[in-house]
């Protein structure tokens, strides 16, 4: 259990700050994460890793010559935001472009992809390399749906070394994708991890059982089985990985036996005593194997086995020198140019808003709606987290708290500066996406921005305009997330709400009643997701375990829309007087 913390909500930020201070000879903290202390003397491709916190040494621990140029660091088990990825990339770029590399999770794909679009639009070439090594999360025929777990480390190392050697962007990307295609991982869990401040782990295993096929975000294994001896476990892990050997694979392999957080090195060495001979008996030469904690999951008890089938090219970069806070290999002697501790100071310009008195009055109600949302999410954090932990990583409640709190703070500042209703919701959405992270963070943020764009800053919305604003919210989220009704996502509650509101408004119902009826339909639809199997997101690999539990994203959305109705549908006092 995680015992050293202050405010649990600040754990990830404080851990990053402490890390950067402890390793200030190698890294420096920037907005959104960390980058190398020293810049390269000549332009080189910047390899940027990233994801949620809780996986140390991944991701910040591998910043340094021969490895990563920077790491984007989100909240615990939560994708970093688009703004975080963009900021780290800008700080790490030395003139030859950036390549983001990360595990295949919906929030990461979405946020790093959007950051890449923004960088490319500014003339900074940005590419993405996804890691899909987890053989338990999807069949080989659907390898593109697999998660990225400890195989991240090999892919990141190959790319970092290739970039350090001066290869161009196309070559670094090609090598990263080749390494990923030749990497396979299987893991097992002996016990769940515990978030800072939580009084129980995300999952528990029956006595004498282990979960085979675990993820690295606190998810349980795909199925539970009897806890074997070390010899039996070694045979099972080797068998499952070797069975997936790529066609025409070489006989030389990079091997990682990885601890998940609380499995001792001594235990891993006992397991290695079985794993290594079995691999050699299978005809493999083990090239610079690693046994230890490289990609963890807070304090989870468990282990994973990773194999990457090497060719001459991959072996060259797998064995190349590296110097990072958590990983050192060989003798590093790279040319660098000194970088000052702090980035150049910049003065933020004040934002000036153009809005009508009527819209400013309605902006106050939008602010009240956000206040209600933030309070509701604080009181519901544990419940939503518990729901999410059934088949996910348990971070949904915390993400909603962070997002709603950030949106409220930004909205309050906008109201104080004279913003109209539309601008208030737009800045609230941007803040939500930046601070919440994860898939739900970027979706809620984008949705609020679309809501505000349609609302505008000139009038108090008519029932028709409010319904159109909700539809804009839904359309923006649908376009980004690509989910449909029946996929067991927030869309299962959102689309019924939007359609119901439009129908009741068109039918002549009062706005208050139309919203209340739509909220009731959304609540019913959210509860009905308990019968569905998830087809999107992190819960998909654990679909069977999800049956019987409503989707947390649909649940939180229905809760929020039911609670904010009185604020969005009432006529502002100032307008009523006028």
N, C-alpha and C positions, 0 to 999 in steps of 0.2 A: 504494500500500500504506500502511495506517495504521502510522505509525512512532513516534508519541509516545504512550506509555502506560506504566503501572506494571504492576500485575497486570491482565491482560486482563479478568478477571471483574469488576473494579471500574471499568472504563472508563466505562460509562454513568453511574454514580453520581458519579464524579469530574468528568465533563464537565458534568453538571447543576449541581454545586456551583460549579464555576468560572464557568459561565454566569451563575448567579444573583448571584455576587459582582461580576462585571464589569458587570452591568446592574442593580445594586441600586437605582438611581433609579427603575426601572420595575417590577421583579419582586422577589418574595421566595420563598424555598424553603419548601415545606411537605411533610409526609409524602406521598409519592407523586408529587410533581411541583413545580409552581410556580403562583403566582397573582399578580395585580397587587399592586404595592407599596401603592397607595392604594385604599380602598374607595369606591364611589360615595356621594355625599351622600344620595341617595334610593334606595330599593329598585329594582332593575332585574333583568331576566332575566340570569342568568349563563350565558354561552356557554363551554363547556368542550370543548376539542379534546383529542386524545390518540391514543396508539399507541406503538409501539416507538421506541427511540432510533435514530439513524443517518440521520435525514431533515432535519436542520437546513437552513433555518430552521423548518420544521415540526418540532415542534409548539410548543415553548416560545418560540421566537423571535418568535411573533406574538401574545404576550400584551401587552395594553395598550389604552388608550382607542380605541374605534372598531373593535376586533378582539376577541380572546378575553379572557375573564376569568381563565382558568386553563388549564393543560395537564397531563394525566396522562402521565407519562413512564415507559415500561417499559424493559426491557433491550433491547439491540440487536435490532431487527427482531422483537421479542417483545411481544405484547399485555401491557399493564399488568394487574395483578391487580384483582379486585373491591374489595379493601381500599384499594388506591391510588386508584381512581376515586372511591370513597366519601369518602375523606379529602380529596381535592382539592375535591370538590363541597361538602363541609361548610365548607371554608375560603373558597371563592369565593361561596357563597350570601349574598345581601344581603337576602333576604326575599321575592323574587319568583319563586323556583324556579330550577332549573338545566336546561340542555339539553346533553346530550353529543352531539358530532358527530365522526364518524370514518369511516375507510374500511371497506368491507364485507369484513371478514375474520372467520373463525369465532371466534377467541379474543377479539377486540375485541367482537363482538356478544354473546358469552356474558358477559364480565366487566362491560362497561358495562350490560348488561341486568340482571344480578344486583345491581349497585350501585344502579340505578334502583329496583328492587323494594324494596331496603332503605331508600332515601331516602323513597320514597312511603309506606312503612309508618310512617315517623317523622313524616309530615305535611309533608315537603318535596317539592313537585311536581317530578318529573324526567321528561324526555322524551328521545328519541333520534332523531337524523337521520343516516342512513347515506349515504355517497357511493359511487356506482356508475358512474363515468365512463369506465372503461377498456373501449373498444370491442373490444379484442383478446381479452378474457378470457371472453366469452360472446356469443352472438348477440343481436340486439335483442329477439327474442322471449323471451329469458331475461334481461332487463336486471337483474332482481333478483339474479342470480348474479354480476354483474360486480364486479370489484375497484374500490376507490377509489385513484386515484393522484394526479397533479398537479391534477386538478379539485377536490381537497380545498380548495385555496387559495381558489378563487372562492366555493364554498359557505360556507366559514368566514367569509370577508370580508363577504358579504351578511348572514349571521346576526349577526355581531358588530356591524355598523353599525346594523342594525335594532334590536337590543337597546339599543345606545347611544342611539338616538333615542327610547327609551321605549316601544317596542311591547310588547304583552303576549306571554305565552308562546305562545298559539295562533298569533299572527301571525308570531313569529320562526320557529316550527317550519314553518309553511306556506311562508314565504319560502325557508327552507333546502331544503325538499323540492322546491319549484318550481325553484330554482337547479340542484339536482342533476338533475332531469328534463330540463333544457335544456343540460346540460354533456356534452361528449364529449372524450376524450383518446386519442391514439395515441402510443406511444413506441418508441424503438429503442435498442439497446445496442451499443457498440463493444468493450466489455471488461467483465469482472466486477469486483466489489468484493471487498475482503479484510478479514476481521474482525481486530481488534487481536490480535496474537499469532499469527495464522495465517501460514503460509509460502507460501500459494498462494491465488489468488482462488476464489470460489465456483464460477465456471465460466470456461472459456476459449473463445474463438471461433477458428476456423481463420483463417489469414492471409488478409486481403482480404475477410473476411465481416463482416456485422453481424446482430444478432438483432432481428427486428421483433416488436413486441408485448411489450416487457419489462414486468416489475413493478417495484415500488420496494423489494423486500426481498431484492435480490440474485438474484432468479430470472432465468434467461436468457429470451430472447425466445421466442415461440411457434414460430418457425421461422427458420432462418438463410438469408441471401440475400447476394448479392454486394454489397460495399460500393460505393455509388454516389457520384457527385459531389454537391456541395452542392446544385446545381440539381436534380438527379434526386431527391435525398432530400426536398427541400422540396416538390416536386410530389407525391411519394408520400404524404407526411404530410398535405398539404392535401386531396388526393383522398380519402383514407380518412376523414378527419373530416367533410368537407363531404358526402360520400355519406350520412352519418348525420344530416343536418340534421333536427331535429324538424319535424313537420308544422306548417304555419302559423307557421314561425319568422320572426322579424323580420330586418331587414337590418342590425341593429346588434349587434355581438358584442364580448364581452370576450375577449382573446386572451392566452395565456401560452405563450411558448417557453421551456421549462424545461431547465436543465442538471442532470444527475444526480449531479454530484460532482467530476468531474475534466475535464469538457469546458469549455474556456475560454470566457469571454465573447466574445472575438474570434471564435471559431468559431460561436457562436450568432448573432452579428451577421451573419456571412457567410450563415448559413442564413436569417436573417430577411430578408435582401435578396431572397430568392426567395419566401418565405412571404407577406410583406406584399402585394406586387403581385398575387400570385395570388388572395388573398382579396379584394382590392379589385376585381379583374377579375370576380370571381364576384358582385359587387354588394354587398359588405359594407362597412360603416363600422366601423373599428376603434376601440373605445372604451377609452382609457387602457391600451394593451397593455403587457405586462410581458415583458422579456427578461432572464433571469438564473437564479440558483439559488433556487428557492422550495420545492421538495419533492425532496430528494436521496436518494441511496442509498449512504451512506458515500463511497467513492472511485470509484464506478462511472463509466465513460465512457459517455455516452449523452445523449439529449435526448428531449423529448416536446412535443407540440403539443396545447394545450387550447383549445377554443372553448366559450363560453357564450353562447347566443342571448338577448339582453336585451329586456325590455319596459321601460316607463317606471319601474315599481316596482323591478325588479332593478337597473337602471342607476343609480338614485338611491343605492342602498346600495353598489354596486360602486365608485362614484366618491367616496364619502363620505370624510372625513378619517380618518386612523389614525396612531397613534404607538406603535410597538413597537420592541424592540431591533433587529429585522432588517428592518422594513418601515415606511416613513413616507410619508404622503401628505397634502398640504394642511396647513392650520393647525388644530391641535386645541386646543379650549378647553372642557374638560368639568369640571363641578363634582365635586370629590372630597372625601372626609373622610380625614384622615391616619390611617394605621395604623402601629402600632408594629412594629419589626423582628421581634420574636418573639411567637409566640402565647402566651397565658397558660399558665403551667406547670401541668402536671397530675401528680398522684402516682398511679402505678398501684398498685392494691390487689393484695396477694398472693393467689394462687389457693389455695383449700383443697380438698383432695380427700378423698373418702370411699371407701376401698377395702379389700379383704380382703388378708391376707398372701399368700394363694395368687395373687390377681390381680397383686399387686406383684411376686411372683416371676416370673410370666409376662411382666410388663411388661419385665423385664430382657432376656428373649429377643426381645421386640418391638424393643427398643433395639438389640440385636445385629443383628437383621434390617435395621434402618435403617442401621447402620454398614456392613454388607456392601453394601447398595444404594449408599450414597454412594461407597464405594471403587470399586465396579464402574463406576459412571457416570463417575467421574474418569478411570479407565483407558480407558473406551470413548468419551469425548467426541469425539475426532477422527473415529473411525469412524462414529459416529451422525451427526455433522455432515456428513461427506462423503456419506452416503446421502441425507440430507435436501436437500443442495444439488443433487441430480440434477434434481429437479422442484419444489423448495421454496426456502426461504430459508436453509437451512443452520444454523438455530439450535437444532435439537432436542437435540443433545448438550449444548450450553451450558445450555439450559433444564433439562434433567434433572439436570445437575450442581448448578445453583443450587437447584432444588427439593429434591433429596435432601439437600444440605448443610444447608439451612434446616430441613428436617423433623427431621434428626438433632439439631441444636442445640436445637430446641424440645422434642423428646422427652427429651433428656438432662436438661433443666431440670425437666420434669414428673416424671421418675423420681426426681430428687433431692428433689422436694417431696412424694413419697409417692403419686403417681398410680398407679392401676391400669392394666391393659393397654389397656382401651378408651379411657380418657382420654388415655393416651400416644399412641395412634394418631390420636385426634381432633385433638389439638393439633399433631401432626406434619403432618396433612393441611392444617390451616389455614395453617401456616407454608409448606408446599409451594406452595399456591395463591397465597399472598401474594408470595413471592419468585421463583418460577419464571416467572410470567406465562404468556402464550400459551394456546393451547387445551389443550395437554397439561398445563400447570400447573394450570389450574382443574379438569380432569378427574381427574388424579391426587389433587389435594387433596380434592375431593369424594368420590372413591372411598375414600380412607383414612379420612375422617371416617365414612362409612357402615360401613366395616369395624369401626371402633372402637365405633360405636353398637351394633352387633349383639353385639360381643364382651363389652361391659360391664366392670365393675370388681369383680366378686364371685368369679368362678370361673376355673379353668384350663379352656379350652374343650375339650369333647368333640370327636371327629372330626366329628360332625354339626353342632355349633355352628360349628366352623371352616369347614366347607363352606358353611354358611349365611352366614357373614361374607364369604366370597369372593363369594358370589352377591349380597349386598348391595352390595359394591364394584362388581360388574359392572352391576347394575341402576341404581345411581346414575349411573354414567358413561353408560350407554345412554340414560337419561332426559334427560341434559343434552346429549349430543352428537348424539343422534338417528341414530347410525350403526348399520349392520347388517353381518352377515357378508357379505363380497363388496365392501364399499365401499372397501377398502384403507385401513384404519385400525387402531388398536390393538385394536378389537373383534374383528378376525379372529383374534387370538391369545387375547384375554381370554375370549370366550364359550366356545370349545372347552375352555379350562382349567377354567372354572367347571363346565361340564357334566360333564367327565370326572371332576373331583374328586367331585362329587355321586354319580355312578354307581359309582365305585370304592369310596367309603365305604359306600354302600348295599349294595354287593355283598360287604362283609365284608373288604375288603383292609385291611391295616394302614395307619394314617395316613401313615407315612413312604412306603410304597410307592404309596399312592393319590396323594400329592402328586407323587412322582417321575414316575409315569405321566402325570399331568395336565400336568406341565411339559414332558415329551417331546412330547406332542400339541401344546402351544402353540408349541413351538420349530419343529415341522414346519409348523404352520399359518402361522407368521410367515414362514418361508422361502417358502412357496407364494404369498405375496402378490406375489412378483416377477412372476407371470403376470397380475396384475390391473391394471385401469385405475382410478385413484382417482376416486371419485364425491363425495368430501367434501374440504374444506380447501383450503389454498393449492396443493396439487399438482394439483387438478382441471383448471385451465386448461392445464397442461403434461402432460396424461395420457399422451400417446404417449411422451414422454421418460422417464416413470416406469416403463414396461414393461421388465422385465428386472432391476429393482432392488427388493428387498423393502421394505415400508413400515417406516420407522424407528421409528414409534410401536409397531407390533406387535413389532418386533425387540427394542426396549428392554424392553417389558413381559415378553416371554418370557424374556429374560436375567435380569431381576430376580426373577421368580417361580421360576425354576430355582435361583437362588442363595440365596434366603431360605428355601427349604423346610426345611433342617435346623434352623433357628431356630424356625419356627412349629410344627413337628411333634414336637419333643423335649419330654419332660417336664422341667420345671424341677428343678434339683438339690434345692432346699428342699422341694418337694412330694414328690419321690421319697423323701427321708429321712423325711418325716412319714408 
